[in-house]
C-alpha cells in the first residue's frame, strides 16, 4: 500500500522533527482504510496549497499543549491547516470609532467568542456585558496600546506557549460529513499522539473543543495525557467557561510582545 504522492508531498510543510511520525500516522491510516487517502488525493478538499500538515510547524519537543478543534474552515481563504487560525482575518479590532471587533472577526462566530473569552479572562470585559459600548471601549484601548493587532500575532503568541493547533479532521469536504472524515483520521492521531508521548520532554496537555474533538478519547493513548474539555467556541457559553479562563488568562495572549 503506497501513500499517494500529493499527500506525502504535503509533509514538507511540517517541521523535520515531525515528519517520520507523520509518515507513520499516514501508514496507519492506509492499514486501517486502504482506500481513504487515495480517494482523498483525487478529491477536492480544504486546506489547499499543500497545507494539510501546516499545523506541525512547531518542533515536536517544543509542544506543551495540543489544542484540537473540529475541522478546517469551510472556505478556501480561511482554511490555513492550523486550527482556528482564519486566513481571512487580519486586524482584530474595528477601525470605526465606536466599533469593537473587526468585521471579519465578528463574521467568524467561534473566533469572536474566543476573543470575548480572552477579554473576560483578562478582566477587560464583564461576562454579563461583552458587546456594545463596553467592547468598543476595549477596542479603543487596544488600538492605541500594547495589544496584539492581528490574528497572526495571536497565533505567534500561542506558538510561543507551545501550542500545537490541530483539528480532529485535517480536511474539510463539502460533500462529506466532518464527523466521517474525523473518524478516518483516528489512526493518524493515535500514531502521532503516541510519538508525542514518547518524545516530548514533558507530557503535553490535551485541550478538546467540541464533540468531534472528543472522539479522540476513543484512542487508548489519550489516557497518557492530562485533558481539558470545553464546548466548541461557536457556543456562547464558551465565553464564560471557567476552565478556559484558568488556562488562557495567565498567558495574556492579547498583550503584544
Backbone as JSON, one array per atom type, in Angstrom:
{
  "sequence": "XXXXXXXXXXXXXXXXXXXXXXXXXXXXXXXXXXXXXXXXXXXXXXXXXXXXXXXXXXXXXXXXXXXXXXXXXXXXXXXXXXXXXXXXXXXXXXXXXXXXXXXXXXXXXXXXXXXXXXXXXXXXXXXXXXXXXXXXXXXXXXXXXXXXXXXXXXXXXXXXXXXXXXXXXXXXXXXXXXXXXXXXXXXXXXXXXXXXXXXXXXXXXXXXXXXXXXXXXXXXXXXXXXXXXXXXXXXXXXXXXXXXXXXXXXXXXXXXX",
  "N": [[0.84, -1.2, 0.0], [0.68, 2.08, -1.0], [1.3, 5.35, 0.01], [-0.4, 8.1, -1.31], [1.26, 10.3, -3.58], [0.65, 13.17, -3.6], [-0.24, 13.55, -0.98], [1.95, 12.77, 0.57], [3.78, 14.7, -0.33], [2.86, 16.95, 0.94], [3.91, 16.78, 3.46], [6.2, 18.24, 3.56], [5.68, 20.73, 4.58], [5.68, 20.44, 7.26], [7.55, 20.52, 10.36], [10.88, 19.17, 10.38], [11.33, 17.42, 12.57], [8.91, 16.26, 13.02], [8.26, 14.8, 10.76], [8.93, 11.95, 10.35], [7.16, 10.75, 12.23], [4.66, 11.64, 11.36], [4.53, 10.43, 8.87], [4.43, 7.76, 9.66], [1.92, 7.87, 10.84], [0.29, 8.26, 8.61], [0.75, 5.86, 7.32], [-0.49, 4.16, 9.12], [-3.12, 4.93, 8.72], [-3.49, 4.01, 6.12], [-3.37, 1.27, 6.53], [-5.61, 0.88, 8.13], [-7.72, 1.83, 6.57], [-7.55, 1.3, 3.47], [-8.43, 2.6, 1.13], [-8.99, 5.25, 1.71], [-7.06, 7.5, 1.76], [-6.02, 7.43, -0.95], [-8.44, 8.03, -2.33], [-8.99, 10.53, -1.22], [-6.83, 12.01, -2.19], [-7.54, 12.33, -4.81], [-9.69, 13.94, -4.69], [-11.52, 17.04, -4.04], [-10.53, 19.16, -1.52], [-10.21, 21.03, 1.54], [-7.57, 22.19, 3.67], [-6.13, 24.07, 0.93], [-3.2, 24.32, -1.21], [-1.09, 22.65, -0.33], [-1.17, 22.57, 2.46], [-1.85, 20.7, 4.33], [-0.52, 19.6, 6.54], [0.29, 21.81, 7.9], [0.0, 22.66, 10.52], [1.93, 21.42, 11.99], [4.3, 22.85, 12.28], [5.65, 23.64, 14.52], [8.43, 22.57, 16.42], [8.67, 19.18, 17.52], [9.56, 18.62, 20.15], [8.98, 20.97, 21.4], [6.36, 21.18, 22.01], [3.79, 21.89, 24.24], [1.12, 22.05, 24.68], [-1.74, 20.55, 23.19], [-4.11, 21.59, 21.19], [-7.26, 20.82, 20.08], [-9.57, 21.22, 17.56], [-12.5, 21.05, 15.48], [-12.53, 20.87, 12.54], [-11.09, 22.05, 9.39], [-11.81, 25.45, 8.36], [-14.69, 26.02, 6.28], [-14.07, 27.43, 3.97], [-12.02, 28.44, 1.32], [-10.25, 30.64, 1.54], [-10.08, 30.91, 4.23], [-9.27, 28.5, 5.42], [-6.43, 27.36, 6.8], [-4.96, 25.2, 7.57], [-4.22, 25.21, 10.15], [-5.55, 24.95, 13.3], [-8.3, 26.97, 13.99], [-7.14, 29.31, 13.1], [-8.02, 31.66, 11.11], [-7.57, 32.36, 7.85], [-8.67, 34.5, 6.51], [-8.86, 36.57, 8.21], [-7.44, 39.51, 9.29], [-6.81, 42.21, 10.81], [-7.76, 42.49, 14.25], [-9.34, 44.34, 15.47], [-11.95, 46.75, 15.12], [-11.91, 49.48, 12.78], [-13.62, 51.52, 13.07], [-14.71, 54.33, 14.97], [-16.5, 53.87, 17.09], [-16.5, 51.18, 17.09], [-16.05, 47.64, 17.83], [-14.82, 44.59, 17.79], [-13.26, 43.61, 14.69], [-14.9, 43.46, 11.46], [-14.38, 41.0, 9.99], [-13.69, 39.32, 12.16], [-16.05, 39.37, 13.66], [-17.74, 38.06, 11.9], [-16.81, 35.52, 12.0], [-17.91, 33.32, 14.01], [-16.9, 31.56, 16.04], [-14.31, 32.54, 16.48], [-14.91, 35.11, 17.31], [-16.18, 34.59, 19.77], [-14.07, 33.38, 21.09], [-12.25, 35.51, 21.31], [-13.77, 37.21, 22.98], [-13.9, 35.58, 25.23], [-11.18, 35.6, 25.99], [-10.93, 38.3, 26.65], [-12.68, 38.52, 28.81], [-11.45, 36.74, 30.58], [-9.15, 38.17, 31.01], [-10.03, 40.26, 32.45], [-10.9, 42.53, 31.17], [-13.42, 42.73, 30.12], [-16.71, 42.42, 31.42], [-18.51, 39.46, 32.14], [-21.26, 39.59, 31.84], [-21.56, 41.64, 30.09], [-20.52, 41.9, 27.17], [-20.48, 43.19, 24.75], [-21.36, 45.92, 22.48], [-21.03, 49.19, 23.85], [-19.17, 48.61, 25.86], [-17.4, 46.77, 24.67], [-16.49, 48.34, 22.57], [-15.06, 50.27, 23.95], [-12.95, 48.72, 24.94], [-11.75, 48.02, 22.5], [-10.91, 50.52, 21.61], [-8.91, 51.14, 23.47], [-7.19, 49.05, 22.86], [-6.36, 49.54, 20.23], [-4.74, 51.73, 20.57], [-2.85, 50.97, 22.39], [-0.65, 48.58, 24.02], [-1.42, 46.12, 22.71], [-2.15, 43.05, 20.99], [-2.64, 43.18, 17.48], [-3.4, 41.75, 15.26], [-4.67, 38.58, 13.99], [-2.67, 36.81, 13.32], [-0.68, 37.51, 15.1], [-1.73, 36.55, 17.49], [-1.61, 33.84, 16.91], [1.18, 33.55, 16.84], [1.73, 34.1, 19.52], [0.44, 31.96, 20.79], [1.92, 29.85, 19.73], [4.39, 30.42, 20.85], [3.87, 29.72, 23.45], [3.86, 27.04, 23.19], [1.8, 25.7, 21.81], [0.27, 23.25, 19.86], [-1.75, 23.42, 17.2], [-4.34, 21.79, 16.22], [-6.79, 20.04, 14.15], [-9.55, 17.79, 14.54], [-10.29, 16.48, 12.24], [-8.2, 16.64, 9.48], [-9.0, 17.64, 7.11], [-11.5, 19.35, 5.13], [-14.43, 18.61, 3.42], [-17.01, 19.46, 1.29], [-18.97, 17.67, 0.62], [-18.84, 15.6, 2.38], [-19.56, 14.41, 5.59], [-18.24, 16.11, 8.4], [-17.72, 14.59, 10.75], [-17.36, 12.05, 9.73], [-15.02, 12.23, 8.17], [-13.3, 12.9, 10.28], [-13.33, 10.53, 11.75], [-11.92, 8.85, 10.06], [-9.37, 9.83, 10.34], [-8.52, 9.0, 12.82], [-6.65, 6.77, 13.25], [-4.3, 8.01, 12.42], [-4.05, 10.08, 14.31], [-3.74, 8.53, 16.61], [-1.22, 7.38, 16.24], [0.39, 9.68, 15.99], [-0.01, 10.98, 18.47], [1.0, 9.05, 20.17], [3.68, 9.1, 19.42], [4.27, 11.67, 20.24], [3.9, 11.47, 23.01], [5.99, 9.78, 23.6], [8.32, 11.15, 22.83], [8.29, 13.75, 23.78], [9.6, 16.3, 25.93], [8.19, 16.9, 28.19], [4.98, 15.76, 29.25], [2.47, 16.81, 27.13], [-0.46, 18.9, 27.58], [-3.73, 18.06, 26.69], [-6.23, 19.68, 24.9], [-9.54, 19.72, 24.27], [-11.94, 20.76, 22.04], [-15.25, 20.68, 21.64], [-17.63, 18.18, 20.38], [-16.76, 16.55, 18.23], [-13.99, 16.67, 18.42], [-13.74, 15.35, 20.85], [-13.97, 12.73, 20.13], [-11.46, 11.7, 19.97], [-10.9, 10.58, 22.38], [-11.52, 7.97, 22.18], [-9.25, 6.65, 21.62], [-6.77, 4.61, 23.02], [-4.27, 5.71, 23.73], [-4.76, 8.25, 24.61], [-5.18, 8.34, 27.31], [-2.81, 8.84, 28.48], [-2.39, 11.51, 28.57], [-2.87, 14.6, 30.25], [-6.04, 16.26, 30.36], [-8.19, 18.88, 29.16], [-11.45, 19.74, 28.68], [-13.86, 21.4, 26.63], [-16.85, 23.08, 25.51], [-17.42, 23.66, 22.0], [-16.05, 26.68, 20.61], [-18.03, 28.02, 19.08], [-20.29, 28.08, 20.56], [-22.08, 30.22, 22.69], [-21.76, 29.94, 25.42], [-19.13, 29.33, 25.76], [-17.71, 31.66, 26.17], [-17.86, 32.21, 28.87], [-16.58, 30.06, 30.06], [-15.07, 28.6, 32.74], [-12.84, 26.92, 32.95], [-11.46, 27.5, 30.61], [-10.85, 30.16, 31.1], [-9.09, 29.84, 33.26], [-7.02, 28.5, 32.02], [-6.16, 30.14, 29.8], [-6.11, 32.75, 30.76], [-3.75, 33.46, 32.44], [-1.83, 33.52, 30.44], [-1.96, 35.82, 28.95], [-2.6, 36.45, 26.21], [-3.47, 38.52, 24.61], [-1.74, 40.55, 24.89], [0.76, 42.33, 23.38], [4.03, 41.29, 22.38]],
  "CA": [[0.0, 0.0, 0.0], [1.51, 3.26, -1.18], [0.67, 6.62, 0.33], [-0.41, 8.93, -2.52], [2.32, 11.31, -3.64], [0.23, 14.52, -3.16], [-0.33, 13.57, 0.49], [3.34, 12.75, 1.06], [4.43, 15.97, -0.63], [2.41, 17.95, 1.92], [4.73, 16.66, 4.67], [7.29, 19.21, 3.51], [5.3, 21.9, 5.35], [5.85, 20.11, 8.68], [8.91, 20.59, 10.88], [11.56, 17.89, 10.18], [11.21, 16.53, 13.73], [7.6, 15.62, 12.95], [7.98, 14.1, 9.51], [8.85, 10.48, 10.48], [5.96, 10.37, 12.97], [3.51, 11.88, 10.5], [4.5, 9.39, 7.85], [3.92, 6.56, 10.32], [0.49, 8.07, 11.01], [-0.34, 8.02, 7.31], [0.82, 4.42, 7.08], [-1.54, 3.57, 9.96], [-4.38, 5.18, 8.03], [-3.56, 3.11, 4.97], [-3.68, -0.08, 7.03], [-6.98, 0.85, 8.66], [-8.68, 2.09, 5.49], [-6.65, 1.44, 2.32], [-8.94, 3.43, 0.04], [-9.31, 6.62, 2.12], [-6.1, 8.51, 1.29], [-6.06, 7.52, -2.42], [-9.64, 8.76, -2.75], [-8.82, 11.92, -0.81], [-5.86, 12.65, -3.08], [-8.22, 12.62, -6.08], [-10.87, 14.73, -4.37], [-11.35, 18.44, -3.69], [-10.63, 19.34, -0.08], [-9.52, 22.14, 2.19], [-6.95, 23.37, 3.06], [-5.41, 23.94, -0.33], [-1.82, 24.82, -1.17], [-0.18, 21.75, 0.39], [-1.14, 22.97, 3.88], [-2.5, 19.64, 5.1], [0.2, 19.39, 7.79], [0.87, 23.1, 8.29], [-0.05, 22.83, 11.98], [3.08, 20.77, 12.62], [5.49, 23.67, 12.08], [6.34, 23.73, 15.81], [9.22, 21.37, 16.69], [7.97, 18.2, 18.36], [9.95, 18.72, 21.56], [8.55, 22.26, 21.93], [4.91, 21.14, 22.23], [3.34, 21.85, 25.63], [-0.34, 21.9, 24.63], [-2.32, 20.13, 21.91], [-5.48, 22.09, 21.12], [-7.93, 20.13, 18.97], [-10.88, 21.69, 17.16], [-13.28, 20.09, 14.71], [-12.03, 20.68, 11.19], [-10.76, 23.31, 8.73], [-12.9, 26.32, 7.94], [-15.23, 25.55, 5.0], [-13.82, 28.43, 2.93], [-10.62, 28.3, 0.9], [-9.43, 31.74, 2.03], [-10.0, 30.82, 5.69], [-8.65, 27.25, 5.86], [-4.97, 27.5, 6.77], [-4.3, 23.99, 8.06], [-3.93, 25.43, 11.56], [-6.83, 25.07, 13.99], [-8.83, 28.23, 14.5], [-6.46, 30.46, 12.52], [-8.78, 32.01, 9.92], [-6.71, 33.11, 6.93], [-9.37, 35.68, 6.0], [-8.87, 37.59, 9.27], [-6.21, 40.25, 9.53], [-6.95, 43.01, 12.02], [-8.72, 42.02, 15.24], [-10.14, 45.43, 16.02], [-12.62, 47.6, 14.14], [-11.35, 50.81, 12.55], [-14.64, 52.51, 13.39], [-14.5, 54.97, 16.26], [-17.33, 53.22, 18.1], [-16.52, 49.76, 16.79], [-15.38, 46.73, 18.75], [-14.02, 43.67, 17.0], [-13.34, 43.88, 13.26], [-15.97, 42.75, 10.76], [-14.03, 39.59, 9.76], [-13.78, 38.59, 13.43], [-17.46, 39.24, 14.01], [-18.35, 37.09, 10.99], [-16.31, 34.19, 12.4], [-18.54, 33.2, 15.33], [-16.02, 30.92, 17.02], [-13.22, 33.45, 16.79], [-15.49, 36.21, 18.11], [-16.38, 34.11, 21.14], [-12.74, 33.16, 21.67], [-11.74, 36.83, 21.69], [-14.5, 37.68, 24.15], [-13.45, 34.77, 26.37], [-9.88, 36.13, 26.42], [-11.13, 39.6, 27.27], [-13.28, 38.28, 30.12], [-10.41, 36.13, 31.41], [-8.16, 39.2, 31.3], [-10.66, 41.3, 33.25], [-11.2, 43.72, 30.37], [-14.85, 42.73, 29.91], [-17.53, 41.67, 32.37], [-19.19, 38.39, 31.43], [-22.64, 39.98, 31.54], [-21.56, 42.8, 29.18], [-19.39, 41.63, 26.28], [-20.75, 43.78, 23.43], [-21.73, 47.33, 22.51], [-20.12, 50.24, 24.3], [-18.08, 48.02, 26.65], [-16.42, 46.21, 23.73], [-15.91, 49.46, 21.83], [-14.05, 50.89, 24.83], [-11.8, 47.82, 24.93], [-11.11, 48.14, 21.2], [-10.23, 51.82, 21.55], [-7.66, 51.0, 24.23], [-6.32, 48.1, 22.17], [-5.77, 50.17, 19.04], [-3.72, 52.71, 20.94], [-1.99, 50.48, 23.46], [0.28, 47.47, 23.78], [-2.23, 44.93, 22.49], [-2.0, 42.43, 19.67], [-3.5, 43.84, 16.49], [-3.8, 40.83, 14.2], [-4.81, 37.18, 14.38], [-1.37, 36.14, 13.2], [0.05, 37.76, 16.34], [-2.23, 35.59, 18.48], [-1.01, 32.55, 16.56], [2.57, 33.6, 17.3], [1.74, 34.03, 20.98], [0.11, 30.58, 21.14], [3.08, 29.03, 19.38], [5.44, 30.68, 21.85], [3.49, 28.96, 24.65], [3.97, 25.6, 22.91], [0.53, 25.14, 21.34], [0.08, 22.59, 18.58], [-3.13, 23.77, 16.9], [-4.81, 20.75, 15.3], [-8.2, 19.74, 14.0], [-9.83, 16.36, 14.61], [-10.13, 16.09, 10.84], [-7.27, 17.57, 8.83], [-9.57, 18.11, 5.85], [-12.93, 19.63, 5.0], [-15.02, 18.37, 2.09], [-18.39, 19.91, 1.38], [-19.88, 16.55, 0.38], [-18.57, 14.55, 3.38], [-19.81, 14.88, 6.95], [-16.98, 16.27, 9.14], [-17.5, 13.5, 11.7], [-16.88, 10.89, 8.97], [-13.6, 12.45, 7.9], [-12.58, 12.83, 11.56], [-13.19, 9.12, 12.11], [-10.88, 8.27, 9.22], [-8.07, 10.31, 10.79], [-8.2, 8.5, 14.16], [-5.38, 6.03, 13.3], [-3.24, 9.0, 12.3], [-3.89, 10.74, 15.61], [-3.23, 7.58, 17.59], [0.22, 7.27, 16.0], [1.02, 10.97, 16.26], [-0.02, 11.24, 19.9], [1.94, 8.1, 20.79], [5.01, 9.66, 19.18], [4.42, 12.86, 21.08], [4.07, 11.0, 24.39], [7.3, 9.13, 23.72], [9.47, 12.0, 22.52], [8.21, 15.07, 24.4], [10.36, 16.5, 27.16], [7.18, 16.79, 29.24], [3.72, 15.35, 28.64], [1.63, 17.97, 26.84], [-1.86, 18.91, 27.97], [-4.64, 17.96, 25.56], [-7.4, 20.55, 25.04], [-10.52, 19.26, 23.29], [-13.05, 21.69, 21.85], [-16.4, 20.18, 20.91], [-17.93, 16.74, 20.36], [-15.94, 15.83, 17.25], [-12.65, 16.54, 19.01], [-13.79, 14.37, 21.94], [-13.82, 11.39, 19.57], [-10.09, 11.24, 20.19], [-10.85, 9.8, 23.62], [-11.65, 6.56, 21.84], [-7.91, 6.1, 21.44], [-6.16, 4.27, 24.31], [-3.11, 6.54, 24.03], [-5.17, 9.52, 25.19], [-5.16, 8.27, 28.78], [-1.48, 9.27, 28.91], [-2.31, 12.96, 28.52], [-3.85, 15.4, 31.0], [-7.01, 16.81, 29.42], [-9.16, 19.91, 29.48], [-12.5, 19.71, 27.67], [-14.77, 22.54, 26.59], [-17.72, 23.17, 24.36], [-16.77, 24.35, 20.89], [-16.22, 28.14, 20.76], [-19.19, 28.63, 18.43], [-21.31, 28.2, 21.6], [-21.92, 31.43, 23.5], [-21.34, 29.58, 26.77], [-17.67, 29.26, 25.79], [-17.16, 32.93, 26.66], [-17.79, 32.16, 30.33], [-16.05, 28.78, 30.52], [-14.07, 28.86, 33.79], [-11.62, 26.18, 32.65], [-10.73, 28.26, 29.59], [-10.3, 31.34, 31.78], [-7.94, 29.41, 34.06], [-5.93, 28.12, 31.11], [-5.64, 31.2, 28.93], [-5.94, 34.03, 31.45], [-2.37, 33.79, 32.81], [-0.96, 33.63, 29.26], [-2.02, 37.21, 28.44], [-2.41, 36.33, 24.76], [-3.81, 39.76, 23.92], [-0.67, 41.53, 25.15], [1.82, 42.24, 22.36], [5.36, 41.03, 22.94]],
  "C": [[0.88, 1.25, 0.0], [0.72, 4.51, -0.83], [0.72, 7.5, -0.91], [0.61, 10.06, -2.46], [1.85, 12.7, -3.21], [0.12, 14.64, -1.64], [1.07, 13.59, 1.08], [4.03, 14.08, 0.83], [4.07, 17.04, 0.39], [3.21, 17.88, 3.21], [5.85, 17.69, 4.7], [6.98, 20.47, 4.3], [5.46, 21.67, 6.85], [7.31, 20.26, 9.09], [9.59, 19.22, 10.72], [11.42, 16.92, 11.34], [9.9, 15.75, 13.71], [7.48, 14.63, 11.8], [7.99, 12.57, 9.62], [7.58, 10.01, 11.18], [4.72, 10.54, 12.1], [3.41, 10.82, 9.41], [4.0, 8.07, 8.45], [2.41, 6.66, 10.53], [-0.27, 7.82, 9.72], [-0.32, 6.53, 6.96], [-0.25, 3.69, 7.9], [-2.91, 3.78, 9.33], [-4.56, 4.23, 6.85], [-3.9, 1.68, 5.41], [-5.14, -0.18, 7.48], [-8.03, 1.0, 7.56], [-7.9, 2.36, 4.2], [-7.14, 2.38, 1.23], [-9.07, 4.92, 0.41], [-8.34, 7.65, 1.53], [-6.02, 8.56, -0.24], [-7.28, 8.27, -2.94], [-9.54, 10.24, -2.4], [-7.9, 12.67, -1.78], [-6.48, 13.04, -4.42], [-9.41, 13.56, -5.9], [-10.5, 16.2, -4.18], [-11.52, 18.58, -2.19], [-9.89, 20.59, 0.35], [-8.74, 21.6, 3.38], [-6.27, 23.05, 1.74], [-3.95, 24.33, -0.12], [-0.87, 23.97, -0.35], [-0.06, 22.09, 1.87], [-1.76, 21.92, 4.8], [-1.85, 19.46, 6.47], [0.86, 20.68, 8.29], [0.9, 23.31, 9.79], [1.19, 22.29, 12.67], [4.39, 21.54, 12.38], [6.31, 23.81, 13.37], [7.15, 22.46, 16.05], [8.55, 20.46, 17.71], [8.3, 18.4, 19.84], [9.58, 20.06, 22.2], [7.06, 22.28, 22.29], [4.6, 20.99, 23.72], [1.82, 21.65, 25.73], [-0.73, 21.41, 23.24], [-3.78, 20.55, 21.94], [-6.13, 21.49, 19.88], [-9.32, 20.71, 18.76], [-11.57, 20.64, 16.3], [-12.68, 19.83, 13.34], [-11.7, 22.03, 10.58], [-12.01, 24.14, 8.44], [-13.39, 25.89, 6.56], [-15.08, 26.57, 3.87], [-12.34, 28.41, 2.61], [-9.73, 29.39, 1.49], [-9.22, 31.67, 3.54], [-9.21, 29.61, 6.18], [-7.14, 27.3, 5.68], [-4.23, 26.21, 7.11], [-3.93, 24.08, 9.53], [-5.26, 25.71, 12.26], [-7.12, 26.5, 14.41], [-8.16, 29.47, 13.93], [-7.06, 30.75, 11.14], [-7.92, 32.89, 9.02], [-7.35, 34.36, 6.37], [-9.37, 36.82, 7.02], [-7.49, 38.21, 9.4], [-6.3, 40.97, 10.86], [-8.02, 42.43, 12.94], [-9.73, 43.08, 15.63], [-10.74, 46.27, 14.9], [-11.9, 48.94, 14.01], [-12.36, 51.91, 12.88], [-14.44, 53.05, 14.81], [-15.27, 54.27, 17.37], [-17.43, 51.72, 17.86], [-15.79, 48.94, 17.84], [-14.43, 45.82, 18.0], [-14.23, 43.97, 15.51], [-14.46, 43.05, 12.62], [-15.59, 41.3, 10.47], [-14.09, 38.75, 11.03], [-15.23, 38.35, 13.8], [-18.18, 38.22, 13.13], [-17.95, 35.67, 11.36], [-16.75, 33.94, 13.84], [-17.6, 32.63, 16.38], [-14.88, 31.84, 17.44], [-13.72, 34.62, 17.63], [-15.67, 35.78, 19.56], [-15.06, 33.84, 21.83], [-12.14, 34.49, 22.14], [-12.45, 37.36, 22.93], [-14.12, 36.89, 25.39], [-12.11, 35.29, 26.9], [-10.04, 37.46, 27.15], [-11.77, 39.48, 28.66], [-12.23, 37.71, 31.07], [-9.38, 37.16, 31.85], [-8.73, 40.32, 32.15], [-10.99, 42.56, 32.49], [-12.68, 43.85, 30.05], [-15.52, 41.98, 31.06], [-18.34, 40.64, 31.58], [-20.61, 38.78, 31.03], [-22.72, 41.15, 30.54], [-20.37, 42.7, 28.24], [-19.59, 42.23, 24.89], [-20.95, 45.28, 23.58], [-20.63, 48.26, 23.0], [-18.93, 49.66, 25.08], [-17.0, 47.46, 25.73], [-15.75, 47.31, 22.92], [-14.82, 50.16, 22.66], [-12.78, 50.05, 24.89], [-11.02, 47.98, 23.63], [-10.34, 49.45, 21.07], [-8.9, 51.76, 22.3], [-6.67, 50.1, 23.47], [-5.62, 48.74, 20.98], [-4.65, 51.13, 19.4], [-2.73, 52.23, 21.97], [-1.11, 49.32, 23.04], [-0.48, 46.15, 23.65], [-1.91, 44.34, 21.13], [-3.02, 43.06, 18.73], [-4.05, 42.88, 15.45], [-3.93, 39.4, 14.73], [-3.49, 36.45, 14.27], [-0.51, 36.37, 14.43], [-0.43, 36.82, 17.45], [-1.66, 34.2, 18.19], [0.44, 32.49, 17.03], [2.67, 33.46, 18.81], [1.42, 32.6, 21.44], [1.28, 29.65, 20.86], [4.19, 29.21, 20.4], [5.15, 29.96, 23.16], [3.5, 27.45, 24.4], [2.69, 24.95, 22.45], [0.7, 24.51, 19.97], [-1.41, 22.71, 18.27], [-3.67, 22.86, 15.81], [-6.32, 20.76, 15.16], [-8.39, 18.23, 14.04], [-9.83, 15.72, 13.23], [-9.22, 17.11, 10.18], [-7.83, 18.13, 7.54], [-11.04, 18.48, 6.03], [-13.33, 19.37, 3.57], [-16.51, 18.66, 2.2], [-19.39, 18.76, 1.25], [-19.68, 15.39, 1.36], [-18.82, 15.13, 4.77], [-18.49, 14.98, 7.71], [-16.68, 15.12, 10.1], [-16.98, 12.24, 10.99], [-15.41, 11.03, 8.63], [-12.78, 12.35, 9.18], [-12.35, 11.39, 11.98], [-12.05, 8.46, 11.31], [-9.47, 8.68, 9.67], [-7.67, 9.78, 12.17], [-6.91, 7.68, 14.2], [-4.17, 6.95, 13.18], [-2.97, 9.65, 13.65], [-3.33, 9.78, 16.66], [-1.71, 7.45, 17.46], [0.95, 8.55, 16.38], [1.08, 11.24, 17.75], [0.89, 10.28, 20.65], [3.37, 8.59, 20.6], [5.28, 10.86, 20.04], [4.65, 12.46, 22.54], [5.46, 10.43, 24.62], [8.45, 10.13, 23.67], [9.42, 13.38, 23.17], [9.05, 15.13, 25.67], [9.43, 16.44, 28.37], [5.84, 16.48, 28.56], [2.84, 16.56, 28.39], [0.21, 17.79, 27.39], [-2.72, 18.92, 26.71], [-5.88, 18.8, 25.84], [-8.36, 20.21, 23.92], [-11.69, 20.22, 23.24], [-14.13, 21.02, 21.03], [-16.47, 18.66, 20.82], [-17.05, 15.97, 19.39], [-14.53, 15.64, 17.79], [-12.63, 15.47, 20.11], [-13.78, 12.93, 21.43], [-12.43, 10.82, 19.82], [-9.97, 10.41, 21.46], [-11.13, 8.32, 23.4], [-10.29, 5.88, 21.76], [-7.27, 5.82, 22.79], [-5.01, 5.19, 24.7], [-3.51, 7.83, 24.75], [-5.15, 9.51, 26.72], [-3.82, 8.74, 29.33], [-1.36, 10.79, 28.99], [-3.31, 13.61, 29.49], [-4.76, 16.12, 30.02], [-7.83, 17.94, 30.03], [-10.18, 19.91, 28.35], [-13.36, 20.96, 27.77], [-15.72, 22.39, 25.42], [-16.97, 23.88, 23.24], [-17.02, 25.86, 21.01], [-17.38, 28.75, 19.98], [-20.38, 28.7, 19.38], [-21.04, 29.44, 22.45], [-21.41, 31.11, 24.9], [-19.83, 29.47, 26.9], [-17.05, 30.51, 26.39], [-16.97, 32.89, 28.17], [-17.2, 30.88, 30.88], [-14.88, 28.99, 31.5], [-12.76, 28.11, 33.53], [-10.78, 26.9, 31.6], [-10.13, 29.53, 30.18], [-9.03, 30.97, 32.55], [-6.74, 29.07, 33.19], [-5.32, 29.33, 30.43], [-5.4, 32.52, 29.66], [-4.5, 34.38, 31.78], [-1.44, 34.0, 31.62], [-0.94, 35.03, 28.66], [-1.79, 37.24, 26.93], [-2.68, 37.63, 24.01], [-2.77, 40.86, 24.15], [0.44, 41.31, 24.13], [3.17, 42.05, 23.04], [6.45, 41.63, 22.06]]
}
